[in-house]
C-alpha cells in the first residue's frame, strides 16, 4: 500500500532545483521483520507525527531521513528526492540540504549576538537583503513567550528561545522544504503556532512527539514498534471533537503554567481558568 500525504503540488524552489516530494522506502524492524508500508511520499504542506513508546525507533526514523539513508543504516530504509537517489550536493553541502533537523537538545555555541549569528547564516547562504534577519527574529518571537532581542548573545538564550529561533531560521533562511522536529514540545514553544506557520509557508514537517495535541494536529500519525513502522493512521477528520477538547485542556494547562511562573497561588480568591 502506498501512503501519500495530502498532495499540494506546490514546488519549493531551491538554488539547486525544485523539491516536489521526498519518499521513504521501507526497511525492517529490530527483529528483521519488514515494515508494513510500500512507500511514504511527503509533499509540501504535509504534517506527520511519529509516535510510539521510548525506544521504538522514532528518532532513528527521522535520522534516516536527515542523512538520506540508502539501505546503509541499521533500519535498511532508503530515502529518495523527487523519486530518485538524492544529488550528492544535498548530502555533502549543508547549504543545499533540503532538510532541517531541530531537536530539544539543540545548542548554539557561537558567542555572538542573535542578529550577527543570523547575518552570518544569510551570508553563508549567499542571500541578498538584510530585512530577512529582522523577519526571522520577528517570526521566532511568535513561537515563544520569552522575547528574543537582536542584540542578545545567542549563548544566553533559553531552550525555548533557541528552538524558536532555529525553527524560524529553517523556515526563512534555510528555506528547507522538510523540517524534522524531535520532541520540541518539551522546549517551551507554542506548538499550534509553529504548525500554523509551517503550513502557511507550505513546509513539510515531521514531529517526533509524545504530545497528544501535536499528534492530533498532524495530518497523519506514524506508529512505531520495535524499531519499525507498525501502522500509519489517517484520522480524516474523525478526531476533530477530541482534538478540540484536548486543545482546550492544553490552553488551561498553559494558563496554569504562566500563573505559576508569575508567582501566583492557584488557590487565590477569584482565580479563574
PASEBA-1860 file (N, C-alpha, C; in nm, 3 decimals):
! residues 273
1> XXXXXXXX> 0.084/-0.120/0.000/0.000/0.000/0.000/0.087/0.125/0.000 ~ 0.066/0.217/-0.092/0.140/0.343/-0.095/0.070/0.445/-0.008 ~ 0.145/0.514/0.075/0.088/0.615/0.164/0.126/0.752/0.112 ~ 0.027/0.834/0.075/0.054/0.968/0.026/-0.004/1.070/0.124 ~ 0.072/1.174/0.152/0.030/1.276/0.245/-0.016/1.399/0.168 ~ -0.148/1.421/0.170/-0.212/1.537/0.107/-0.129/1.608/0.000 ~ -0.135/1.573/-0.127/-0.056/1.640/-0.230/-0.100/1.784/-0.253 ~ -0.010/1.876/-0.229/-0.037/2.018/-0.255/0.015/2.059/-0.392
9> XXXXXXXX> 0.104/1.977/-0.449/0.159/2.003/-0.581/0.225/2.139/-0.595 ~ 0.276/2.191/-0.484/0.349/2.318/-0.488/0.497/2.287/-0.475 ~ 0.577/2.338/-0.563/0.721/2.311/-0.562/0.793/2.417/-0.481 ~ 0.885/2.372/-0.398/0.969/2.465/-0.324/1.099/2.479/-0.400 ~ 1.126/2.598/-0.452/1.241/2.618/-0.538/1.364/2.651/-0.454 ~ 1.468/2.574/-0.476/1.596/2.599/-0.411/1.697/2.632/-0.518 ~ 1.812/2.674/-0.474/1.914/2.712/-0.571/1.954/2.596/-0.659 ~ 1.942/2.473/-0.609/1.984/2.357/-0.685/1.870/2.288/-0.759
17> XXXXXXXX> 1.749/2.339/-0.749/1.639/2.277/-0.820/1.512/2.278/-0.737 ~ 1.409/2.210/-0.787/1.280/2.208/-0.723/1.258/2.075/-0.651 ~ 1.213/2.082/-0.526/1.184/1.963/-0.449/1.032/1.948/-0.443 ~ 0.980/1.847/-0.510/0.835/1.827/-0.509/0.791/1.717/-0.416 ~ 0.883/1.624/-0.382/0.846/1.518/-0.290/0.971/1.448/-0.235 ~ 0.956/1.398/-0.115/1.058/1.313/-0.054/0.992/1.180/-0.021 ~ 1.054/1.071/-0.061/0.995/0.939/-0.046/1.080/0.853/0.047 ~ 1.014/0.783/0.138/1.082/0.688/0.225/1.040/0.547/0.183
25> XXXXXXXX> 1.137/0.465/0.148/1.110/0.324/0.115/1.134/0.241/0.241 ~ 1.056/0.135/0.260/1.061/0.061/0.387/1.189/-0.017/0.409 ~ 1.215/-0.040/0.537/1.326/-0.126/0.577/1.272/-0.238/0.664 ~ 1.328/-0.251/0.784/1.285/-0.359/0.872/1.298/-0.315/1.017 ~ 1.231/-0.387/1.107/1.239/-0.353/1.249/1.361/-0.419/1.312 ~ 1.372/-0.411/1.444/1.489/-0.463/1.514/1.501/-0.615/1.504 ~ 1.390/-0.681/1.472/1.389/-0.826/1.462/1.403/-0.874/1.317 ~ 1.422/-0.780/1.226/1.437/-0.815/1.086/1.307/-0.829/1.009
33> XXXXXXXX> 1.194/-0.798/1.074/1.064/-0.807/1.006/1.044/-0.685/0.917 ~ 0.995/-0.704/0.794/0.975/-0.590/0.703/0.868/-0.494/0.755 ~ 0.889/-0.365/0.727/0.791/-0.265/0.769/0.664/-0.275/0.685 ~ 0.554/-0.231/0.745/0.421/-0.254/0.686/0.374/-0.141/0.594 ~ 0.460/-0.093/0.505/0.417/0.004/0.404/0.503/-0.014/0.281 ~ 0.451/0.031/0.167/0.526/0.021/0.042/0.618/0.141/0.023 ~ 0.565/0.259/0.051/0.642/0.382/0.042/0.564/0.493/0.111 ~ 0.636/0.591/0.160/0.574/0.711/0.218/0.622/0.828/0.135
41> XXXXXXXX> 0.529/0.898/0.074/0.562/1.014/-0.009/0.519/1.140/0.065 ~ 0.613/1.229/0.088/0.588/1.353/0.162/0.598/1.471/0.067 ~ 0.495/1.551/0.064/0.491/1.668/-0.024/0.472/1.796/0.057 ~ 0.499/1.912/-0.004/0.488/2.040/0.070/0.353/2.057/0.138 ~ 0.356/2.099/0.264/0.235/2.123/0.341/0.192/2.006/0.427 ~ 0.252/1.890/0.409/0.216/1.773/0.488/0.267/1.784/0.631 ~ 0.189/1.735/0.727/0.233/1.725/0.865/0.216/1.580/0.911 ~ 0.321/1.526/0.969/0.322/1.388/1.014/0.379/1.382/1.154
49> XXXXXXXX> 0.314/1.311/1.243/0.371/1.290/1.376/0.412/1.144/1.388 ~ 0.525/1.122/1.454/0.576/0.988/1.478/0.559/0.959/1.626 ~ 0.483/0.854/1.658/0.453/0.823/1.797/0.493/0.679/1.828 ~ 0.500/0.650/1.956/0.537/0.516/1.999/0.612/0.524/2.130 ~ 0.626/0.413/2.200/0.697/0.413/2.329/0.845/0.446/2.314 ~ 0.907/0.482/2.424/1.050/0.509/2.424/1.126/0.386/2.373 ~ 1.221/0.410/2.281/1.299/0.301/2.226/1.235/0.230/2.109 ~ 1.124/0.286/2.057/1.052/0.219/1.948/1.106/0.253/1.810
57> XXXXXXXX> 1.202/0.346/1.802/1.263/0.378/1.673/1.220/0.509/1.613 ~ 1.159/0.598/1.692/1.109/0.725/1.639/1.223/0.814/1.590 ~ 1.324/0.834/1.673/1.436/0.919/1.635/1.516/0.858/1.521 ~ 1.529/0.727/1.521/1.602/0.659/1.412/1.533/0.685/1.278 ~ 1.400/0.694/1.279/1.326/0.719/1.155/1.363/0.855/1.095 ~ 1.361/0.959/1.179/1.395/1.091/1.124/1.544/1.103/1.095 ~ 1.626/1.030/1.168/1.770/1.031/1.137/1.795/0.971/0.999 ~ 1.721/0.868/0.963/1.733/0.809/0.829/1.702/0.913/0.722
65> XXXXXXXX> 1.599/0.995/0.747/1.562/1.099/0.651/1.671/1.205/0.644 ~ 1.721/1.246/0.761/1.818/1.355/0.767/1.949/1.320/0.695 ~ 1.989/1.193/0.699/2.115/1.153/0.636/2.093/1.094/0.496 ~ 1.968/1.098/0.447/1.935/1.038/0.317/1.983/0.892/0.311 ~ 1.927/0.811/0.401/1.963/0.670/0.406/1.945/0.605/0.270 ~ 2.037/0.515/0.237/2.031/0.444/0.108/2.061/0.295/0.135 ~ 1.973/0.237/0.217/1.991/0.097/0.258/2.127/0.077/0.326 ~ 2.175/0.185/0.390/2.307/0.179/0.453/2.303/0.212/0.602
73> XXXXXXXX> 2.182/0.208/0.662/2.168/0.227/0.806/2.113/0.098/0.866 ~ 2.103/0.095/0.997/2.060/-0.027/1.065/1.916/-0.065/1.033 ~ 1.836/0.032/0.983/1.696/0.004/0.952/1.674/-0.047/0.810 ~ 1.772/-0.026/0.722/1.759/-0.070/0.584/1.668/0.017/0.498 ~ 1.630/0.136/0.549/1.542/0.224/0.470/1.622/0.298/0.363 ~ 1.546/0.349/0.264/1.605/0.432/0.158/1.520/0.557/0.142 ~ 1.586/0.671/0.128/1.516/0.799/0.112/1.546/0.855/-0.027 ~ 1.440/0.891/-0.099/1.454/0.944/-0.234/1.407/1.090/-0.238
81> XXXXXXXX> 1.464/1.167/-0.329/1.420/1.304/-0.354/1.367/1.310/-0.497 ~ 1.243/1.352/-0.512/1.178/1.352/-0.643/1.186/1.215/-0.712 ~ 1.174/1.109/-0.630/1.172/0.975/-0.684/1.307/0.916/-0.719 ~ 1.416/0.988/-0.689/1.549/0.940/-0.726/1.644/0.948/-0.607 ~ 1.755/0.875/-0.618/1.860/0.889/-0.516/1.902/1.036/-0.514 ~ 1.908/1.099/-0.396/1.936/1.243/-0.390/2.072/1.280/-0.447 ~ 2.079/1.401/-0.499/2.204/1.453/-0.554/2.310/1.458/-0.445 ~ 2.433/1.438/-0.483/2.544/1.436/-0.387/2.553/1.568/-0.310
89> XXXXXXXX> 2.518/1.680/-0.375/2.529/1.809/-0.308/2.430/1.821/-0.192 ~ 2.317/1.751/-0.201/2.221/1.752/-0.091/2.281/1.686/0.033 ~ 2.365/1.589/0.011/2.424/1.513/0.121/2.548/1.580/0.175 ~ 2.633/1.633/0.086/2.764/1.686/0.125/2.767/1.834/0.155 ~ 2.675/1.911/0.096/2.677/2.057/0.110/2.562/2.102/0.201 ~ 2.592/2.139/0.327/2.486/2.179/0.421/2.401/2.294/0.370 ~ 2.459/2.384/0.289/2.384/2.500/0.241/2.278/2.462/0.138 ~ 2.287/2.340/0.083/2.191/2.297/-0.019/2.103/2.182/0.027
97> XXXXXXXX> 2.119/2.143/0.152/2.041/2.032/0.204/1.895/2.073/0.221 ~ 1.800/1.996/0.168/1.659/2.035/0.174/1.589/1.994/0.302 ~ 1.666/1.953/0.403/1.608/1.905/0.528/1.674/1.976/0.645 ~ 1.591/2.019/0.742/1.642/2.079/0.865/1.598/1.993/0.982 ~ 1.693/1.955/1.068/1.663/1.875/1.187/1.683/1.961/1.310 ~ 1.577/1.971/1.392/1.583/2.050/1.515/1.540/1.961/1.630 ~ 1.623/1.950/1.732/1.592/1.865/1.846/1.576/1.948/1.971 ~ 1.526/1.886/2.077/1.510/1.959/2.203/1.644/1.988/2.269
105> XXXXXXXX> 1.750/1.924/2.219/1.883/1.946/2.276/1.969/2.036/2.189 ~ 1.908/2.103/2.091/1.984/2.192/2.004/2.052/2.303/2.085 ~ 2.181/2.321/2.062/2.257/2.424/2.132/2.329/2.514/2.032 ~ 2.339/2.641/2.065/2.416/2.736/1.984/2.543/2.771/2.063 ~ 2.658/2.744/2.003/2.784/2.766/2.073/2.854/2.894/2.030 ~ 2.804/2.959/1.924/2.868/3.081/1.874/2.848/3.195/1.973 ~ 2.957/3.259/2.014/2.949/3.369/2.110/2.931/3.500/2.034 ~ 2.811/3.520/1.983/2.780/3.642/1.909/2.634/3.675/1.932
113> XXXXXXXX> 2.595/3.792/1.885/2.455/3.832/1.903/2.365/3.753/1.809 ~ 2.237/3.750/1.843/2.139/3.681/1.758/2.142/3.740/1.618 ~ 2.146/3.873/1.610/2.147/3.941/1.481/2.270/3.903/1.399 ~ 2.387/3.900/1.462/2.510/3.866/1.392/2.511/3.719/1.350 ~ 2.457/3.634/1.433/2.450/3.491/1.402/2.366/3.466/1.278 ~ 2.248/3.529/1.273/2.160/3.512/1.156/2.221/3.576/1.032 ~ 2.287/3.692/1.049/2.350/3.758/0.934/2.460/3.669/0.876 ~ 2.533/3.600/0.963/2.636/3.508/0.917/2.574/3.395/0.834
121> XXXXXXXX> 2.459/3.344/0.880/2.392/3.238/0.806/2.342/3.289/0.671 ~ 2.292/3.410/0.669/2.245/3.471/0.544/2.360/3.479/0.444 ~ 2.478/3.523/0.491/2.594/3.532/0.402/2.637/3.394/0.353 ~ 2.632/3.295/0.442/2.671/3.159/0.404/2.579/3.103/0.297 ~ 2.452/3.145/0.300/2.355/3.101/0.201/2.361/3.185/0.073 ~ 2.449/3.287/0.075/2.463/3.378/-0.040/2.330/3.444/-0.074 ~ 2.259/3.486/0.030/2.132/3.555/0.012/2.155/3.705/0.016 ~ 2.068/3.779/-0.049/2.079/3.925/-0.051/1.970/3.987/0.036
129> XXXXXXXX> 1.996/4.105/0.085/1.898/4.177/0.165/1.917/4.151/0.313 ~ 1.905/4.256/0.393/1.924/4.245/0.538/1.791/4.230/0.612 ~ 1.681/4.255/0.545/1.550/4.252/0.611/1.516/4.113/0.664 ~ 1.570/4.010/0.602/1.535/3.873/0.641/1.581/3.841/0.783 ~ 1.686/3.907/0.830/1.732/3.884/0.967/1.626/3.931/1.066 ~ 1.577/4.052/1.047/1.471/4.105/1.135/1.344/4.023/1.123 ~ 1.311/3.978/1.002/1.191/3.896/0.981/1.202/3.763/1.055 ~ 1.323/3.708/1.055/1.344/3.580/1.123/1.327/3.596/1.274
137> XXXXXXXX> 1.380/3.703/1.330/1.366/3.728/1.474/1.220/3.752/1.509 ~ 1.150/3.829/1.425/1.007/3.854/1.450/0.928/3.724/1.447 ~ 0.961/3.637/1.352/0.890/3.509/1.342/0.919/3.422/1.464 ~ 1.044/3.418/1.505/1.081/3.339/1.623/1.005/3.385/1.746 ~ 0.981/3.515/1.756/0.910/3.569/1.872/0.762/3.533/1.872 ~ 0.712/3.484/1.760/0.574/3.433/1.756/0.565/3.293/1.817 ~ 0.679/3.227/1.832/0.682/3.089/1.880/0.715/3.078/2.028 ~ 0.757/3.188/2.091/0.799/3.181/2.231/0.745/3.298/2.311
145> XXXXXXXX> 0.717/3.273/2.437/0.670/3.380/2.524/0.782/3.467/2.578 ~ 0.907/3.421/2.560/1.023/3.498/2.603/1.080/3.571/2.483 ~ 1.066/3.701/2.479/1.108/3.778/2.362/1.258/3.765/2.334 ~ 1.290/3.748/2.207/1.428/3.740/2.161/1.467/3.877/2.105 ~ 1.572/3.936/2.159/1.617/4.067/2.112/1.739/4.050/2.021 ~ 1.747/4.130/1.915/1.857/4.117/1.819/1.995/4.120/1.882 ~ 2.013/4.203/1.985/2.145/4.219/2.046/2.178/4.116/2.152 ~ 2.084/4.028/2.183/2.108/3.927/2.287/2.214/3.827/2.240
153> XXXXXXXX> 2.303/3.786/2.331/2.402/3.684/2.298/2.329/3.553/2.274 ~ 2.363/3.485/2.167/2.291/3.364/2.131/2.313/3.253/2.233 ~ 2.428/3.254/2.301/2.454/3.154/2.404/2.372/3.178/2.531 ~ 2.310/3.296/2.541/2.231/3.328/2.660/2.083/3.296/2.643 ~ 2.044/3.248/2.525/1.904/3.216/2.501/1.861/3.093/2.580 ~ 1.736/3.092/2.620/1.681/2.975/2.689/1.656/2.864/2.586 ~ 1.620/2.747/2.635/1.591/2.637/2.543/1.478/2.669/2.448 ~ 1.369/2.727/2.500/1.256/2.762/2.416/1.290/2.868/2.313
161> XXXXXXXX> 1.368/2.967/2.354/1.411/3.072/2.261/1.499/3.014/2.150 ~ 1.591/2.926/2.188/1.682/2.867/2.090/1.606/2.787/1.986 ~ 1.515/2.700/2.032/1.438/2.620/1.937/1.348/2.707/1.850 ~ 1.289/2.810/1.907/1.205/2.901/1.830/1.286/2.970/1.721 ~ 1.408/3.013/1.756/1.495/3.079/1.658/1.535/2.982/1.548 ~ 1.566/2.858/1.583/1.607/2.759/1.484/1.493/2.723/1.389 ~ 1.370/2.716/1.442/1.255/2.688/1.355/1.234/2.803/1.258 ~ 1.240/2.927/1.309/1.223/3.044/1.222/1.333/3.050/1.117
169> XXXXXXXX> 1.456/3.019/1.157/1.569/3.016/1.064/1.546/2.912/0.956 ~ 1.498/2.792/0.995/1.475/2.685/0.897/1.368/2.724/0.796 ~ 1.270/2.802/0.840/1.162/2.843/0.751/1.207/2.952/0.655 ~ 1.274/3.056/0.705/1.302/3.174/0.624/1.442/3.176/0.562 ~ 1.544/3.138/0.636/1.681/3.148/0.584/1.724/3.018/0.519 ~ 1.714/2.907/0.592/1.747/2.778/0.530/1.649/2.743/0.419 ~ 1.524/2.789/0.436/1.417/2.761/0.338/1.410/2.611/0.309 ~ 1.418/2.530/0.415/1.416/2.385/0.400/1.275/2.337/0.367
177> XXXXXXXX> 1.258/2.258/0.260/1.126/2.205/0.228/1.070/2.113/0.336 ~ 1.159/2.037/0.404/1.116/1.943/0.507/1.187/1.974/0.637 ~ 1.109/1.990/0.744/1.164/2.020/0.876/1.130/1.905/0.970 ~ 1.232/1.854/1.038/1.216/1.744/1.132/1.229/1.800/1.273 ~ 1.127/1.782/1.355/1.127/1.836/1.490/1.118/1.722/1.590 ~ 1.223/1.705/1.668/1.233/1.593/1.760/1.199/1.636/1.902 ~ 1.074/1.610/1.943/1.025/1.637/2.078/1.046/1.782/2.122 ~ 1.022/1.875/2.031/1.042/2.016/2.067/0.930/2.069/2.156
185> XXXXXXXX> 0.823/1.991/2.175/0.717/2.039/2.264/0.767/2.052/2.407 ~ 0.878/1.985/2.438/0.935/1.993/2.572/1.025/2.115/2.589 ~ 1.037/2.194/2.482/1.134/2.304/2.486/1.067/2.441/2.501 ~ 0.939/2.446/2.538/0.874/2.572/2.567/0.841/2.657/2.446 ~ 0.788/2.597/2.338/0.745/2.675/2.222/0.596/2.656/2.200 ~ 0.536/2.749/2.129/0.392/2.743/2.101/0.368/2.648/1.985 ~ 0.330/2.523/2.014/0.321/2.420/1.911/0.220/2.453/1.802 ~ 0.101/2.501/1.844/-0.003/2.529/1.745/0.041/2.639/1.648
193> XXXXXXXX> 0.109/2.740/1.701/0.156/2.850/1.615/0.262/2.800/1.519 ~ 0.352/2.713/1.567/0.456/2.658/1.480/0.392/2.582/1.364 ~ 0.294/2.497/1.393/0.227/2.419/1.288/0.155/2.511/1.191 ~ 0.088/2.614/1.244/0.016/2.709/1.159/0.111/2.778/1.061 ~ 0.224/2.826/1.111/0.320/2.898/1.025/0.383/2.803/0.923 ~ 0.417/2.682/0.966/0.474/2.584/0.873/0.379/2.556/0.758 ~ 0.251/2.545/0.788/0.153/2.522/0.681/0.141/2.644/0.591 ~ 0.145/2.764/0.651/0.138/2.887/0.571/0.253/2.896/0.472
201> XXXXXXXX> 0.370/2.848/0.512/0.488/2.852/0.425/0.502/2.724/0.343 ~ 0.399/2.639/0.348/0.397/2.516/0.269/0.517/2.426/0.297 ~ 0.558/2.420/0.422/0.666/2.330/0.461/0.609/2.194/0.499 ~ 0.682/2.090/0.465/0.651/1.958/0.519/0.716/1.951/0.656 ~ 0.649/1.888/0.752/0.708/1.878/0.885/0.676/1.741/0.944 ~ 0.777/1.683/1.008/0.761/1.557/1.077/0.797/1.579/1.224 ~ 0.702/1.549/1.312/0.723/1.563/1.455/0.748/1.427/1.518 ~ 0.855/1.415/1.594/0.869/1.303/1.687/0.810/1.355/1.818
209> XXXXXXXX> 0.706/1.290/1.869/0.634/1.352/1.979/0.567/1.252/2.071 ~ 0.552/1.295/2.196/0.469/1.225/2.294/0.350/1.313/2.330 ~ 0.337/1.427/2.265/0.236/1.527/2.298/0.105/1.494/2.226 ~ -0.006/1.472/2.299/-0.134/1.440/2.234/-0.181/1.548/2.137 ~ -0.162/1.676/2.174/-0.211/1.784/2.088/-0.134/1.788/1.956 ~ -0.002/1.775/1.962/0.078/1.775/1.839/0.035/1.659/1.749 ~ 0.013/1.543/1.809/-0.030/1.426/1.731/-0.165/1.450/1.665 ~ -0.258/1.510/1.740/-0.392/1.534/1.688/-0.394/1.644/1.582
217> XXXXXXXX> -0.298/1.735/1.586/-0.292/1.843/1.488/-0.226/1.799/1.357 ~ -0.163/1.683/1.358/-0.095/1.633/1.238/-0.193/1.565/1.144 ~ -0.160/1.566/1.015/-0.246/1.502/0.916/-0.245/1.350/0.931 ~ -0.128/1.296/0.964/-0.111/1.152/0.976/-0.029/1.119/1.100 ~ -0.049/0.997/1.153/0.032/0.950/1.265/0.099/0.820/1.226 ~ 0.229/0.821/1.238/0.307/0.702/1.208/0.341/0.635/1.341 ~ 0.296/0.512/1.360/0.312/0.442/1.486/0.431/0.347/1.478 ~ 0.527/0.365/1.568/0.648/0.284/1.569/0.639/0.174/1.673
225> XXXXXXXX> 0.700/0.061/1.642/0.708/-0.050/1.736/0.831/-0.134/1.703 ~ 0.913/-0.162/1.803/1.031/-0.247/1.787/1.124/-0.199/1.675 ~ 1.134/-0.066/1.659/1.227/-0.010/1.561/1.174/0.002/1.420 ~ 1.048/-0.036/1.399/0.991/-0.027/1.264/0.854/0.039/1.265 ~ 0.805/0.072/1.146/0.672/0.131/1.132/0.569/0.019/1.145 ~ 0.485/0.029/1.248/0.381/-0.072/1.269/0.256/-0.041/1.187 ~ 0.216/0.088/1.187/0.100/0.128/1.108/0.099/0.279/1.092 ~ 0.019/0.326/0.997/0.001/0.469/0.974/-0.148/0.500/0.985
233> XXXXXXXX> -0.180/0.593/1.074/-0.320/0.630/1.098/-0.355/0.754/1.019 ~ -0.473/0.752/0.957/-0.523/0.866/0.881/-0.659/0.904/0.938 ~ -0.663/0.999/1.033/-0.788/1.033/1.101/-0.898/1.085/1.010 ~ -0.861/1.161/0.904/-0.961/1.215/0.810/-1.076/1.286/0.880 ~ -1.044/1.364/0.981/-1.146/1.444/1.049/-1.221/1.372/1.159 ~ -1.197/1.244/1.176/-1.272/1.167/1.275/-1.235/1.203/1.419 ~ -1.121/1.269/1.437/-1.078/1.305/1.571/-1.102/1.453/1.601 ~ -1.180/1.519/1.520/-1.196/1.663/1.532/-1.243/1.705/1.671
241> XXXXXXXX> -1.348/1.641/1.722/-1.404/1.683/1.852/-1.307/1.654/1.965 ~ -1.236/1.542/1.957/-1.136/1.511/2.059/-1.023/1.613/2.052 ~ -0.983/1.651/1.931/-0.877/1.750/1.914/-0.916/1.883/1.977 ~ -1.041/1.924/1.957/-1.088/2.049/2.016/-1.086/2.041/2.168 ~ -1.126/1.927/2.222/-1.126/1.910/2.367/-0.984/1.914/2.423 ~ -0.892/1.844/2.357/-0.753/1.843/2.403/-0.692/1.982/2.393 ~ -0.728/2.058/2.288/-0.677/2.194/2.272/-0.723/2.282/2.388 ~ -0.848/2.266/2.432/-0.898/2.344/2.545/-0.825/2.306/2.674
249> XXXXXXXX> -0.804/2.175/2.693/-0.730/2.129/2.810/-0.589/2.184/2.809 ~ -0.527/2.184/2.692/-0.390/2.234/2.681/-0.383/2.383/2.712 ~ -0.482/2.459/2.666/-0.486/2.602/2.695/-0.498/2.626/2.845 ~ -0.581/2.546/2.912/-0.596/2.558/3.057/-0.464/2.533/3.128 ~ -0.393/2.429/3.087/-0.263/2.398/3.147/-0.162/2.510/3.122 ~ -0.166/2.568/3.002/-0.077/2.681/2.970/-0.103/2.798/3.063 ~ -0.231/2.825/3.090/-0.266/2.935/3.180/-0.218/2.906/3.322 ~ -0.236/2.781/3.367/-0.183/2.743/3.497/-0.032/2.766/3.503
257> XXXXXXXX> 0.036/2.724/3.398/0.181/2.733/3.394/0.227/2.879/3.403 ~ 0.162/2.968/3.329/0.201/3.108/3.329/0.174/3.174/3.463 ~ 0.064/3.137/3.528/0.034/3.195/3.659/0.131/3.146/3.765 ~ 0.169/3.019/3.755/0.269/2.967/3.849/0.402/3.036/3.828 ~ 0.442/3.056/3.702/0.567/3.126/3.672/0.563/3.269/3.724 ~ 0.444/3.328/3.727/0.430/3.466/3.774/0.427/3.475/3.926 ~ 0.433/3.359/3.992/0.438/3.360/4.137/0.303/3.361/4.204 ~ 0.197/3.326/4.132/0.063/3.327/4.189/0.030/3.191/4.251
265> XXXXXXXX> -0.059/3.194/4.350/-0.116/3.072/4.405/-0.245/3.042/4.330 ~ -0.261/2.920/4.285/-0.381/2.886/4.209/-0.503/2.874/4.298 ~ -0.483/2.883/4.429/-0.596/2.879/4.523/-0.644/3.019/4.559 ~ -0.580/3.123/4.501/-0.619/3.260/4.534/-0.764/3.286/4.501 ~ -0.830/3.368/4.583/-0.968/3.405/4.560/-0.982/3.476/4.425 ~ -1.081/3.436/4.350/-1.104/3.498/4.222/-1.030/3.436/4.106 ~ -0.951/3.332/4.139/-0.876/3.266/4.029/-0.975/3.197/3.936 ~ -0.957/3.221/3.807/-1.043/3.157/3.706/-0.957/3.097/3.596
273> X> -1.008/2.992/3.538/-0.942/2.929/3.426/-0.972/3.007/3.301
END
